[in-house]
Amino acid sequence: MSAIFSRRTVLALGAAAAGQWLLSSEAAQAAASKRRVVVWSEGSAPKNVYPKDINTAVAEGLKPLAGWEVVTASLADPDQGVPDALLNQTDVLVWWGHVRHRDVKDELVDRIVRRVKGEGMGFLALHSSHFSKALKKLLGTPCGFSAYVCDGSSVRVTVKQKDHPIAKGIEDFTLDKTERYSEPFQVPEPEAVVFDGVYHRPDGSTERSRQGLVWTVGKGKVFYFQPGHETYPHFFDENVRKILRNAVQWLAPRTR
């Protein structure tokens, strides 16, 4: 909608009304020009760690992104948080799930997969979302690990592919406690392992596990990032938040 209107329009509307119209028109144009990231979670995180749930914590970390609209969504929302009108205007969908994967409707999964494969929407799967219906359908594999142990192990996250855009400005860092996922990871060969990792167990032993992997699926890009267990405040960590900001920008299609 053009912001230019005639003298006749001004006289008809009145100066005050015309001014208001101009402001609302500019606001609508600015909103339309922004890219959109939707941060979804199933709502099962403990309130003592994530008082406003994981989707809010992740969304807060994405707020510094210039030119982006950040939207939160939940399984408990109408249409399980992702109605067609929202999904069709989403550039990147961030997904966190843990114990309610089966509650996500197959129809929603099919729509997500179509948006990624056919239209280029980016998909970012966090932690236990390796078992989400959407990631499994996108990659066509079970997406399981050989073991899951929450024993207070720390993880040293290392930047394996320093020139990848998701790794921009990231140095190796440690998360003091995490849930340990043991290789092999049942996924297709990734295009890149952006972040590797070494778990340091309480008994002093160590174990390697890949922490950040990327694929191209149809017209879209997919990134899996392993840290993010709900009993630990990983999504408040600035290193994690910077990785997610980088990832959202890299996953976004060039055009809608």
Buried (B, 14 or more C-beta within 10 A) or exposed (E): EEEEBEEEEBEEBEEEEBEEBEEEBEEEEEEEEBBBBBBBBBBBBEEEBBEEBBBBBBBBBBEEBEEBBBBBBBBEBEBBBBBEEBBEBBBBBBBBBBEEBEEBBEEBBEBBBEBBBEBBBBBBBBBBBBBBBBBBBBBEEEBBBEEEEEEBBBBBBBBBBEEBEBBBEBEEBBBEBBBBBBEEBBBEEBBBBBBBBBBBBEEEEEBEBBBBBBBEBBEBBBBBBBBBBBBBBBBBBEBBBBBBBBBBBBBBBEEE
